[in-house]
Amino acid sequence: MKNFNLFILVSIVVLIQLSALGSFLSPARMPNLALALVISLVIFQGFERYLGWVIFSGFLLDAGTGWPMGSTPLLLVLIALGIDKLNSVANIRSGQSLFLLSLAVILVLSLFIFDWASIGLSSIEKHFLNNSQLTYSPVKIDFDYLMKSAYTVLSGFLIYFILKKLQTNDFPKIFQQKASS
Amino acid sequence: MKISFLKKTWKFIFTVALLVAVIFISSRGADNPVKGFMLVITSPFFKTFRIFSGGVAGFFDFLGSIGDLKRENEELTKQNQELLAENVRLEDAEKENEILRREVNLAPRGKYDLEASFIIAQDPESQGNRFLIDKGKDSGISENMPVIVSDSVLIGKVSEVFPNTSRISLITDQGSAVNAEVIESGARGIVRGTFGLSLILDMISQADVVKEGDKVITSGLGKEFPRGLLVGKIGTVEQSPDKLFQQATIFSPVDFSDLRVVFTIKNF
């Protein structure tokens, strides 16, 4: 997959996460698009191959948040490595419906782990780095959180589908025509 | 295979160590120029996406509310008539107020140096309590400046400033604390944010009488916020004889999930 396509995809996902989503959804129900993107990339072709993009998307997201730079990439890298270790994903990749189900489960679990890990990291940073600006809210499993999980799963499916399309149509046709002429 | 596994492990350990080092350096304030540079590049895109998505969301909201429009129209017409009558009464009160303020030498109200700005992005990790606006140091904004919406309703303060963007923390943020006063009784307390986008008035003396519907304004103590900015109205009051202080919930007139334009008070 071309780096240019990935760059555009990562940038658009982060831009939507930070700016557009707030117009449609309440904060409690907002899906974690960056996490969905990272998980889709890792399941698609492995953690090591897309490590740079995982870190890049994390840094882009940190620019728009109040966290110290590096916090989101650290969480994304740890979760991505955890998923990469799940060998069973490779075994069920061939069965479509079972794959979609497992992708959904992985997304929901990763979201839960990410949210709890965020609280842990915030409290560590607040305690050890004396950063009084950092605040965190506990994870509350209610209807809003269920909706957030559902939206994250749907986003994950969509992003995975886009990744597959980008892989098969690797170069935008308009550029292919210009290059051949 | 063993070598490949070791190489992968070392790569991962190196990456994690590097990110921890970046976090440590960033927490010392070194990330501000980096964030500032990234926001200079990305803020026009944030603004475009935000405005476009706001328009789309508004269109769908309109479609969904067509059925309620007639009923709302009738209610608003009735309210308008009541407000016209109240307006006449308030004009008299305003004239009297100006005379009295001149007599006791108070500064004129509402004469703030305001900087209007759009909200262009929100912090996804803050439960909707932190936003980015499209004005920063270049527009004369600095940290801790109060942020209001129209009609002098306090919504938060500037927490971080970059060259052409700033981050604002709402008063609903858990770390927020605002010195406040209840207009009707003069009771004083501290407005704090709680989980979600809600507010409480804490540390109200047991001797003070606070009731539902009372208006809460900034008291001006501590000089962090000017006096007289509206915070909200009292909801339920929690009173218990075995506690030192009372607590009350506050309903803000602002829909914090639907903010578009805000004003930063640069001078008060």
Interface residues (C-beta under 8 A of the other chain):
Chain A: L15 I16 Q17 L18 S19 A20 L21 G22 S23 F24 S26 P27 A28 M30 N32 E48 L51 I55 F59 L60 L61 D62 A63 G64 T65 G66 W67 P68 M69 G70 S71 P73 L74 V77 L78 L81 S118 E125 L129 N131 S132 Q133 T135 Y136 S137 P138 K140
Chain B: K8 K11 F12 T15 V16 L19 V20 A21 V22 I23 F24 S26 S27 D31 V34 K35 M38 L39 T42 F45 F46 K47 F49 R50 F52 S53 G54 V56 A57 I120 A121 Q122 D123 P124 E125 S126 Q127 G128 N129 R130 L132 S159 E160 R167 S169 D173 Q174 G175 F195 G196 L197 S257
